[in-house]
Amino acid sequence: MNRAERLPGSIAPGWKLALFFLPIFTALLSLAVGRMYVPVLNVVRALAGAAVDEKTRIVVMTIRLPRVLLALLAGAGLSAAGVSFQSLFSNPLATPDTLGVASGASFGAALGILAGFGLVGVQLSALACGALAVVLTGVAGLGAGKGGATVVLSGIMVGSLFSALVSLVKYVADTETQLPAITYWLMGSLSGAKF
């Protein structure tokens, strides 16, 4: 099938192959590059269980591999969330960011850290506030006689509200312990990833 006969929106086989191997290449590069550089060949040896020095094994298998796997899982979850929101609201612009869910979850996590919750409590608080953001966006944007575009505008409004609340929580947080924890959580730190 030549380029003119290909269906609209379809991807050429060469690009499909490239898109399949790109995450694998990026993951291997991420295992090699960091504060301590590890040659890619040593990374492959460590992953295969071959003999490598102890420092390389610890850096690759204990520190970097859990973070890379968690990053891949988080990326897959975010793409699934984006597709879910687009199909739920029948709007190709609807994403967790534009519907205020990301800001709502950020506020929930910041509030959980401020309250001194543990890891599970922070996650549940983020989930609850993210769900609250969806409800507020739905109530504001899906009323009678309103079109689908108002959902996105409502989401931006709700996202701004929760972003302001995150700033308020950061303002009252303890600067030595709570504020760094909130900041690292909001930046998407993977430092706590372990097997």
C-alpha positions as CSV (number, residue, x, y, z in Angstrom):
1,M,0.0,0.0,0.0
2,N,1.6,3.3,-1.1
3,R,1.4,6.6,0.8
4,A,-1.7,7.8,-1.2
5,E,-3.7,4.6,-0.5
6,R,-3.0,4.6,3.3
7,L,-6.1,5.3,5.5
8,P,-6.3,8.7,7.2
9,G,-4.8,8.6,10.6
10,S,-2.9,5.3,10.0
11,I,0.8,5.1,10.8
12,A,3.4,3.8,8.4
13,P,4.9,0.4,9.4
14,G,8.4,2.0,9.8
15,W,7.1,4.5,12.3
16,K,5.3,1.8,14.2
17,L,8.5,-0.1,14.6
18,A,10.4,3.1,15.6
19,L,7.7,3.9,18.2
20,F,7.9,0.3,19.6
21,F,11.7,0.5,20.1
22,L,11.9,4.1,21.3
23,P,10.7,3.4,24.8
24,I,13.1,0.5,25.1
25,F,16.0,2.6,23.9
26,T,15.0,5.5,26.3
27,A,14.7,3.1,29.2
28,L,18.2,1.7,28.6
29,L,19.6,5.2,28.2
30,S,17.9,6.2,31.5
31,L,19.5,3.2,33.3
32,A,22.9,4.3,32.0
33,V,22.9,8.1,32.5
34,G,22.8,9.8,35.9
35,R,25.1,11.0,38.6
36,M,27.2,7.9,38.0
37,Y,27.5,7.0,34.4
38,V,27.2,3.3,33.6
39,P,28.1,2.1,30.1
40,V,25.1,0.6,28.3
41,L,26.9,-2.7,27.9
42,N,27.2,-3.0,31.7
43,V,23.6,-2.1,32.0
44,V,22.6,-4.9,29.7
45,R,24.9,-7.3,31.6
46,A,23.4,-6.3,34.9
47,L,19.9,-6.8,33.6
48,A,20.8,-10.2,32.2
49,G,22.3,-11.3,35.5
50,A,25.9,-11.5,34.3
51,A,28.8,-10.6,36.5
52,V,29.3,-6.9,37.0
53,D,30.9,-4.9,39.8
54,E,28.8,-4.5,43.0
55,K,28.4,-0.7,42.6
56,T,27.1,-1.0,39.1
57,R,24.6,-3.7,40.1
58,I,23.3,-1.6,43.0
59,V,22.9,1.5,40.9
60,V,21.2,-0.3,38.0
61,M,19.1,-2.9,39.8
62,T,18.3,-1.2,43.1
63,I,18.1,2.5,42.3
64,R,17.4,3.1,38.6
65,L,15.4,0.1,37.4
66,P,12.5,0.6,39.9
67,R,12.3,4.3,38.9
68,V,12.4,3.6,35.2
69,L,9.7,0.9,35.6
70,L,7.5,3.3,37.7
71,A,8.0,6.0,35.1
72,L,6.8,3.6,32.3
73,L,3.8,2.6,34.4
74,A,2.9,6.2,35.3
75,G,3.2,7.2,31.6
76,A,0.9,4.4,30.6
77,G,-1.6,5.4,33.3
78,L,-1.5,9.0,32.2
79,S,-2.2,8.1,28.6
80,A,-5.0,5.8,29.6
81,A,-6.5,8.6,31.8
82,G,-6.3,11.0,28.8
83,V,-8.1,8.6,26.5
84,S,-10.7,7.9,29.2
85,F,-11.5,11.5,29.7
86,Q,-11.7,12.2,26.0
87,S,-14.2,9.4,25.5
88,L,-16.2,10.2,28.7
89,F,-16.7,13.8,27.7
90,S,-16.7,13.3,23.9
91,N,-14.1,16.0,23.6
92,P,-10.7,15.6,22.1
93,L,-9.4,18.4,24.3
94,A,-10.5,16.8,27.5
95,T,-7.5,15.6,29.6
96,P,-6.9,15.4,33.4
97,D,-5.0,18.7,33.1
98,T,-7.7,20.6,31.3
99,L,-10.5,19.2,33.4
100,G,-8.9,20.3,36.7
101,V,-8.4,16.7,37.9
102,A,-4.6,17.1,38.1
103,S,-4.8,20.2,40.1
104,G,-7.5,18.6,42.4
105,A,-5.3,15.6,43.0
106,S,-2.3,17.9,43.6
107,F,-4.3,19.7,46.2
108,G,-5.4,16.5,47.9
109,A,-1.8,15.2,48.0
110,A,-0.5,18.5,49.4
111,L,-3.3,18.5,52.0
112,G,-2.4,14.9,52.9
113,I,1.3,15.8,53.3
114,L,0.3,18.8,55.4
115,A,-1.9,16.7,57.6
116,G,1.0,14.2,58.1
117,F,-0.6,11.2,56.4
118,G,1.5,8.3,55.3
119,L,2.0,7.2,51.7
120,V,-1.4,5.5,51.4
121,G,-3.2,8.4,53.1
122,V,-1.6,10.9,50.7
123,Q,-2.6,8.8,47.7
124,L,-6.2,8.4,48.9
125,S,-6.5,12.1,49.6
126,A,-5.2,12.9,46.1
127,L,-7.8,10.4,44.7
128,A,-10.6,11.9,46.7
129,C,-9.8,15.5,45.7
130,G,-9.3,14.5,42.0
131,A,-12.8,12.9,42.1
132,L,-14.2,16.1,43.7
133,A,-12.6,18.1,40.8
134,V,-14.4,15.8,38.3
135,V,-17.7,16.3,40.0
136,L,-17.3,20.1,40.2
137,T,-16.3,20.2,36.5
138,G,-19.2,18.0,35.6
139,V,-21.7,20.1,37.6
140,A,-20.4,23.4,36.1
141,G,-20.0,22.2,32.6
142,L,-22.8,19.7,31.9
143,G,-25.8,21.7,32.8
144,A,-29.0,22.0,30.7
145,G,-28.4,23.7,27.3
146,K,-24.6,23.8,27.7
147,G,-22.4,22.4,24.9
148,G,-19.4,20.2,25.3
149,A,-16.9,23.1,25.0
150,T,-18.1,24.4,28.4
151,V,-16.8,21.3,30.0
152,V,-13.2,22.3,29.1
153,L,-13.8,25.9,30.2
154,S,-15.3,24.6,33.5
155,G,-12.3,22.3,34.0
156,I,-9.9,25.2,33.5
157,M,-11.9,27.2,36.1
158,V,-11.8,24.3,38.6
159,G,-8.1,23.7,37.9
160,S,-7.4,27.3,38.7
161,L,-9.3,27.1,42.0
162,F,-7.4,24.0,43.1
163,S,-4.1,25.5,41.9
164,A,-4.8,28.5,44.2
165,L,-5.6,26.1,47.1
166,V,-2.3,24.2,46.4
167,S,-0.5,27.6,46.7
168,L,-2.3,28.3,50.0
169,V,-1.2,24.9,51.4
170,K,2.4,25.5,50.3
171,Y,2.3,28.9,52.0
172,V,1.2,27.4,55.4
173,A,3.4,24.3,55.2
174,D,6.6,23.9,57.3
175,T,9.5,25.0,55.2
176,E,11.9,22.4,56.5
177,T,9.9,19.2,56.1
178,Q,6.5,19.6,54.5
179,L,7.2,22.1,51.8
180,P,10.0,20.0,50.2
181,A,7.8,16.9,50.3
182,I,4.9,18.7,48.7
183,T,7.2,20.2,46.0
184,Y,8.8,16.8,45.2
185,W,5.4,15.2,45.0
186,L,4.1,17.8,42.6
187,M,7.2,17.5,40.5
188,G,6.6,13.8,40.1
189,S,9.6,12.5,42.1
190,L,10.2,8.8,41.6
191,S,12.9,8.6,44.4
192,G,10.7,6.4,46.6
193,A,10.4,3.6,44.0
194,K,11.6,0.3,45.4
195,F,11.2,-3.4,44.7
